[in-house]
Amino acid sequence: MHLVNVSRGKLVDTDALLEHCDAGRLHATLDVTSPEPLPDDHPLRVVPTVRLSPHVAWRSRESAWAYVDDLVAVWQALARHEPVPGVVSGQLGRARALTTGRVLVPTSGGHGG
């Protein structure tokens, strides 16, 4: 049996996973762990039936380029003071401040922007 977790680390009981993998009853491929990141001396790092990836299972070669394209579009929009694609409501001021180096003073609601 082989467990693959690309969702949330806390969905898996790490102690039980270690017990089954160490006994050879289970193999695991984990893109997420609990805790995350794993400490250097964590037992999951040395069990031969466990494979760890650096929390990038969501990516493909095409998505990496799409991410770059999106990032460029956001920075260009910010530089031109145009509407920014994909901005969560209320966060545009924060995004502009981060790109210009200005410090935001929180509004009375504490959310700034």
ZICORZI-V559250 format. One record per helix or strand of 2 or more residues. SS is the DSSP state (alpha for helix, beta for strand). FROM is the first residue (numbers start at 1). LEN is the number of residues. Records with the same first field share a line. If there is no record, write none. Layout:
SS=FROM-LEN  FROM-LEN
This chain:
beta=2-4  27-4  50-3
alpha=9-3  14-9  43-3  61-20  92-9
